[in-house]
Amino acid sequence: MIPTPHITAKEGDFARTVLMPGDPLRAKYIAENYLTDAVLVNNTRGVQGYTGYYKGKRVSVMASGMGMPSIGIYSYELFNFYGVENIIRVGSAGMLSEKLQVRDIVAGMSAYTNSSFGEQYGFQGHLAPCCSWELLKAAMEAGERLGAHIVPGALYSSDVFYDERPQGKILQGLGVLAVEMEAAALYLNAARAGKNALSICTISDNPFTGEGLSAEERQNSFTQMMEIALEIA
């Protein structure tokens, strides 16, 4: 089914690997600053997707929007209709582990969640889906080559941004590194499709101290995270 209801690209427009930031402007930033011969292949609903080359490798980048329902739609269509094999989420996350600092990079080995997204696949319990080991291993090696420190561990994918329940300390006690809103749906879609996914996030804020980065800083300054993802694309 090409085009899909949410992507108007043609068959073959996407590369085997897609980097997926949440923000369309971050997708545009990656395309303009890192890819050569980048072509806009999707702009439906302002969700920009580009395909170009990074060090001779064909790579795509497309925004996912915010939250599991949104990345759930885009990753499903890319995996199942456009032949994409690997999706690497490059996004921001709120710090939970006190061992982290703002601007640190984390790689989601697994993703705890309060979402019922996984129930569509017939599992009626609580899941913490995992990333692709191959992509995680490659990311750790790329980080070492680039001199970037990556911390692997569990993420928490929340369906709620303004959550009034005191979840942070509980998750912190379970060793969860950071909170974000997309990884669990991405990992579940990848597992169901037999594809590969990894979420690499830069810590953008500390919810316990109030320290954080501006929207512009989040859009344009997460360069190490972007470079790691491009190296393993």
C-alpha positions as CSV (number, residue, x, y, z in Angstrom):
1,M,0.0,0.0,0.0
2,I,2.1,2.9,-1.3
3,P,1.6,5.7,-0.8
4,T,0.2,5.2,2.7
5,P,-2.3,7.5,4.4
6,H,0.6,9.3,6.2
7,I,3.5,9.0,3.8
8,T,3.4,10.1,0.1
9,A,6.9,8.9,-0.9
10,K,7.2,6.5,-3.8
11,E,8.5,2.9,-3.6
12,G,12.3,3.0,-3.2
13,D,12.4,6.6,-1.9
14,F,13.6,5.5,1.5
15,A,16.9,4.0,2.3
16,R,17.4,0.7,4.2
17,T,18.1,2.8,7.4
18,V,16.0,5.7,8.6
19,L,17.0,8.1,11.4
20,M,13.9,9.2,13.2
21,P,13.9,12.4,15.3
22,G,10.6,13.5,16.8
23,D,10.9,17.1,15.5
24,P,10.5,17.8,11.7
25,L,12.9,20.7,12.1
26,R,15.5,18.3,13.5
27,A,15.0,16.0,10.5
28,K,15.6,19.0,8.2
29,Y,18.7,20.0,10.3
30,I,20.2,16.5,9.8
31,A,19.5,16.5,6.1
32,E,20.9,19.9,5.5
33,N,24.0,19.5,7.7
34,Y,25.0,15.9,7.3
35,L,23.6,14.4,4.1
36,T,24.8,15.1,0.5
37,D,22.3,15.2,-2.4
38,A,19.4,15.1,0.1
39,V,16.0,15.0,-1.5
40,L,12.7,15.7,0.2
41,V,10.6,12.5,-0.3
42,N,7.8,13.2,2.1
43,N,6.1,16.3,3.5
44,T,2.6,15.1,4.3
45,R,1.3,16.9,7.4
46,G,4.6,18.8,7.6
47,V,6.4,15.6,8.6
48,Q,9.5,15.9,6.5
49,G,11.4,12.9,5.2
50,Y,14.7,13.2,3.3
51,T,16.9,10.7,1.6
52,G,20.6,11.4,0.8
53,Y,24.1,10.1,1.4
54,Y,26.4,10.1,4.4
55,K,30.0,9.1,3.6
56,G,28.7,7.4,0.5
57,K,26.0,5.4,2.3
58,R,22.4,6.0,1.3
59,V,20.5,7.2,4.4
60,S,17.0,8.6,5.1
61,V,15.8,10.8,7.9
62,M,12.2,11.5,8.8
63,A,10.4,12.9,11.8
64,S,8.1,10.7,14.0
65,G,6.1,13.4,15.8
66,M,5.5,13.1,19.5
67,G,4.4,10.1,21.4
68,M,3.9,6.4,20.8
69,P,0.7,6.7,18.6
70,S,2.6,8.9,16.2
71,I,5.9,7.0,16.0
72,G,3.8,3.8,15.9
73,I,2.1,4.9,12.7
74,Y,5.3,6.1,10.9
75,S,7.5,3.2,11.9
76,Y,4.8,0.7,11.0
77,E,4.4,2.1,7.5
78,L,8.2,2.4,7.0
79,F,8.8,-1.2,8.2
80,N,5.9,-2.9,6.5
81,F,5.3,-0.9,3.3
82,Y,8.5,0.8,2.4
83,G,11.0,-2.0,3.0
84,V,12.9,-0.1,5.7
85,E,15.1,-2.5,7.8
86,N,16.5,-0.3,10.5
87,I,15.0,2.7,12.3
88,I,17.2,4.7,14.7
89,R,15.4,7.1,16.9
90,V,17.4,10.2,17.8
91,G,15.6,12.2,20.4
92,S,15.6,13.8,23.8
93,A,14.9,12.3,27.2
94,G,14.5,13.5,30.7
95,M,17.0,12.3,33.2
96,L,16.0,9.7,35.9
97,S,19.4,8.2,36.9
98,E,21.4,10.5,39.2
99,K,24.5,9.2,37.4
100,L,23.6,11.2,34.3
101,Q,23.9,14.8,33.4
102,V,22.2,17.1,30.9
103,R,23.7,16.4,27.4
104,D,24.7,12.8,28.2
105,I,23.8,10.2,25.6
106,V,21.8,7.1,26.5
107,A,21.0,4.0,24.4
108,G,17.8,2.2,25.2
109,M,18.5,-1.5,25.7
110,S,14.8,-1.9,26.7
111,A,11.8,0.4,27.2
112,Y,9.5,0.1,30.1
113,T,6.1,1.7,29.4
114,N,2.7,2.6,30.9
115,S,1.2,2.2,27.4
116,S,-1.2,-0.5,26.2
117,F,0.4,-0.3,22.7
118,G,1.6,-3.9,22.9
119,E,-1.8,-5.4,23.5
120,Q,-2.6,-5.1,19.8
121,Y,-0.1,-8.0,19.3
122,G,-2.0,-10.3,21.6
123,F,0.1,-10.0,24.8
124,Q,-2.0,-9.0,27.8
125,G,0.7,-8.5,30.3
126,H,3.4,-5.9,30.9
127,L,6.2,-5.7,28.5
128,A,9.6,-4.0,28.2
129,P,10.5,-4.5,24.5
130,C,14.2,-4.6,23.6
131,C,16.3,-2.9,21.0
132,S,18.3,-4.6,18.2
133,W,21.5,-6.0,19.7
134,E,23.4,-5.4,16.4
135,L,22.5,-1.7,16.3
136,L,23.3,-1.3,20.0
137,K,26.7,-2.9,19.6
138,A,27.4,-0.8,16.6
139,A,26.4,2.4,18.4
140,M,28.6,1.6,21.4
141,E,31.6,1.0,19.0
142,A,30.8,4.2,17.1
143,G,30.6,6.2,20.2
144,E,34.0,5.0,21.3
145,R,35.5,5.9,17.9
146,L,34.0,9.4,18.1
147,G,35.0,9.9,21.7
148,A,31.4,10.1,22.9
149,H,30.3,8.4,26.1
150,I,27.1,6.4,25.7
151,V,25.3,4.9,28.6
152,P,23.2,1.8,27.7
153,G,20.2,0.8,29.9
154,A,16.5,0.9,30.3
155,L,14.3,3.8,29.1
156,Y,10.8,4.6,30.3
157,S,8.3,5.4,27.4
158,S,5.5,7.3,28.9
159,D,2.1,8.0,27.4
160,V,1.8,11.1,29.6
161,F,4.0,14.2,29.5
162,Y,2.4,16.1,32.4
163,D,2.2,13.1,34.8
164,E,0.9,14.0,38.3
165,R,1.8,10.6,39.6
166,P,5.3,10.3,41.4
167,Q,6.7,7.8,38.9
168,G,10.3,9.2,38.8
169,K,11.6,8.0,42.1
170,I,10.0,4.5,41.6
171,L,11.7,4.1,38.1
172,Q,14.9,5.5,39.4
173,G,14.9,2.8,42.1
174,L,14.5,0.2,39.3
175,G,17.6,1.5,37.5
176,V,15.8,3.2,34.6
177,L,18.0,5.8,33.0
178,A,15.6,8.3,31.4
179,V,12.1,9.0,30.4
180,E,10.9,9.7,26.8
181,M,7.7,8.9,24.8
182,E,8.5,6.8,21.7
183,A,10.9,3.9,22.1
184,A,8.5,1.2,23.3
185,A,6.2,1.5,20.3
186,L,9.2,1.6,17.9
187,Y,10.7,-1.5,19.5
188,L,7.4,-3.4,19.4
189,N,6.8,-2.5,15.8
190,A,10.3,-3.6,14.9
191,A,9.9,-6.9,16.7
192,R,6.6,-7.7,15.0
193,A,8.0,-6.8,11.6
194,G,11.2,-8.8,12.1
195,K,13.2,-5.5,11.7
196,N,15.8,-3.6,13.8
197,A,15.3,-0.5,16.0
198,L,17.4,1.5,18.5
199,S,16.6,4.6,20.5
200,I,19.5,7.0,21.1
201,C,18.6,9.9,23.3
202,T,20.4,13.0,24.6
203,I,19.5,14.1,28.1
204,S,17.7,17.4,27.7
205,D,16.5,18.1,31.2
206,N,16.6,17.1,34.8
207,P,13.1,16.9,36.2
208,F,14.4,16.8,39.7
209,T,16.4,20.0,39.6
210,G,14.6,21.9,36.7
211,E,17.8,22.2,34.6
212,G,17.0,21.9,30.9
213,L,17.8,22.9,27.4
214,S,15.8,25.3,25.2
215,A,13.8,24.1,22.2
216,E,16.4,25.6,19.8
217,E,19.2,23.9,21.7
218,R,17.4,20.6,21.4
219,Q,16.8,21.1,17.7
220,N,20.4,22.0,16.8
221,S,22.9,20.9,19.4
222,F,22.5,17.1,19.7
223,T,25.3,16.6,17.2
224,Q,27.1,13.7,18.8
225,M,23.9,11.7,19.0
226,M,23.2,12.4,15.3
227,E,26.8,11.5,14.3
228,I,26.6,8.1,16.1
229,A,23.4,7.3,14.4
230,L,24.7,8.2,11.0
231,E,27.9,6.2,11.5
232,I,25.9,3.0,12.1
233,A,23.2,3.7,9.4
